[in-house]
Amino acid sequence: MANEHWNASIIDLIPAYRHTKRMIEKAKDACDPKEQKAQRELFGSMIQDCEYVLEWLATGRRPGSMRGVEKRYERPWDPAWLDRYESPNGWTVQRESRELTADECFRLEEAMHDLTDREKQCFIMYHVDGMSEYDIALELHLGRSTVQKFLERAAKKIEDAKMNSLFLLE
């Protein structure tokens, strides 16, 4: 019931903003272009604001935004997370540990430098821990195709780094 009231008030706002925009346009047209330049600029700014609000109300998203806020949220990721991770789905990670040399660490960091945190996370879970795309999707609450895209992008970025970095030449 509260949603119906909220929806009705949004629907009522759209005609009110359209009416206000028309009134401002008429006032702007009534101004003398040569004598009231500052006034016309102010009206122009007000018209742009009305158009912005109208687009926001019509689409439900901020105008000019390519992605909604629900797509931007990504939990911060700490690489040490993998070492202490306990899966709610029963997946356990048993790794053979060995100390990496300083050169190996540097080369790994250089190869993975351009990866996003999520790409690194998926890449490590897939290639180091041997998890399937489906298992990674379950663990990270993502779609399998999303995990697949992250892995493809990570592989491409690593290949590009190998081709372009002098530090990664064999």
C-alpha positions in Angstrom: 0.0 0.0 0.0 2.9 2.3 0.7 4.3 1.5 -2.7 1.1 2.5 -4.4 1.2 5.9 -2.7 4.8 6.4 -3.6 4.2 5.4 -7.2 1.2 7.8 -7.5 3.3 10.7 -6.1 6.0 10.0 -8.7 3.4 9.8 -11.5 2.0 13.2 -10.3 5.4 14.8 -10.4 6.0 14.2 -14.1 3.1 16.4 -15.3 4.0 19.0 -12.7 7.6 19.2 -13.9 6.5 19.3 -17.6 4.1 22.2 -16.8 6.9 24.0 -14.9 9.3 23.5 -17.8 6.7 25.0 -20.3 6.2 28.0 -18.0 10.0 28.6 -17.8 10.3 28.3 -21.6 7.6 30.9 -22.0 9.3 33.2 -19.6 12.6 32.8 -21.4 11.0 33.5 -24.7 9.4 36.7 -23.3 12.8 38.1 -22.3 14.6 40.5 -24.6 17.6 38.5 -25.9 20.0 41.6 -25.9 19.1 43.3 -22.6 18.4 40.3 -20.3 21.2 37.9 -21.2 21.8 36.8 -17.6 18.1 36.2 -17.1 17.9 34.1 -20.2 20.9 32.0 -19.1 19.2 31.5 -15.7 16.1 30.3 -17.4 18.1 28.0 -19.7 19.7 26.4 -16.6 16.3 25.9 -15.0 15.0 24.2 -18.1 18.0 21.9 -18.1 17.3 21.0 -14.5 13.7 20.2 -15.3 14.7 18.0 -18.2 17.2 16.2 -16.0 14.5 15.5 -13.3 12.0 14.4 -16.0 14.4 12.0 -17.5 15.3 10.6 -14.0 11.6 10.2 -13.1 10.8 8.6 -16.4 13.7 6.1 -16.4 14.2 5.6 -12.7 18.0 6.1 -13.2 20.3 9.1 -13.0 20.5 10.6 -16.5 23.8 10.0 -18.2 24.6 7.0 -16.0 25.6 3.9 -18.0 25.1 1.6 -15.0 22.7 1.7 -12.1 23.9 1.8 -8.5 22.9 -1.8 -8.1 25.5 -2.8 -10.7 28.3 -0.7 -9.0 28.3 -2.4 -5.7 31.2 -4.7 -5.3 32.5 -5.9 -2.0 36.1 -5.1 -1.3 38.4 -8.0 -1.8 41.5 -8.9 0.1 43.8 -11.5 -1.5 44.5 -13.0 2.0 40.8 -13.9 2.0 41.6 -17.1 0.0 43.9 -18.4 2.8 41.3 -18.2 5.5 38.2 -18.9 3.4 35.6 -21.5 4.6 33.0 -22.2 2.1 29.3 -22.4 3.1 28.9 -24.8 0.2 31.4 -27.3 1.5 34.3 -26.4 -0.9 37.6 -26.6 0.8 40.9 -25.3 -0.6 44.0 -27.4 0.1 47.1 -25.8 -1.5 50.6 -27.0 -1.6 52.5 -24.1 -0.3 56.0 -23.2 -1.3 57.9 -19.9 -0.9 58.0 -17.9 -4.1 61.3 -16.1 -5.0 61.3 -12.4 -5.1 61.6 -12.6 -8.9 58.5 -14.9 -9.1 56.5 -12.6 -6.9 57.5 -9.6 -9.0 56.6 -11.4 -12.3 53.2 -12.5 -10.9 52.4 -9.0 -9.7 53.4 -7.6 -13.1 51.3 -10.1 -15.0 48.2 -9.4 -12.9 48.7 -5.7 -12.5 45.9 -4.7 -14.8 43.3 -7.1 -13.5 40.4 -5.9 -11.4 40.0 -7.3 -7.9 37.1 -9.5 -9.1 39.1 -10.8 -12.1 42.0 -11.7 -9.8 39.7 -13.4 -7.4 38.1 -15.5 -10.2 41.4 -16.2 -11.9 43.0 -17.5 -8.7 40.0 -19.6 -7.7 39.9 -21.2 -11.1 43.6 -21.7 -12.0 45.2 -22.0 -8.5 42.5 -23.7 -6.5 41.0 -25.7 -9.4 37.4 -24.6 -8.8 35.0 -24.9 -11.7 33.2 -21.8 -13.1 30.0 -23.1 -11.5 31.6 -23.5 -8.1 33.1 -20.0 -8.3 29.7 -18.6 -9.3 28.2 -20.3 -6.2 30.9 -19.0 -3.9 30.8 -15.4 -5.1 27.0 -15.2 -5.7 27.5 -14.5 -9.4 26.2 -16.0 -12.6 28.3 -18.6 -14.3 28.5 -16.6 -17.5 29.7 -13.6 -15.4 32.5 -15.7 -13.9 33.3 -16.9 -17.5 33.6 -13.3 -18.6 35.9 -12.4 -15.7 38.1 -15.3 -16.6 38.2 -14.4 -20.3 39.1 -10.8 -19.5 41.7 -11.8 -17.0 43.3 -14.2 -19.5 43.3 -11.5 -22.2 44.9 -8.9 -19.9 47.6 -11.4 -18.8 48.4 -12.3 -22.4 48.6 -8.6 -23.2 50.9 -8.0 -20.3 53.1 -10.9 -21.3 53.4 -9.5 -24.8 54.0 -5.9 -23.7 56.1 -6.1 -20.5 59.9 -6.5 -20.7 59.8 -8.0 -17.2 57.7 -11.0 -18.4 59.8 -12.1 -21.3 61.3 -15.6 -21.0 
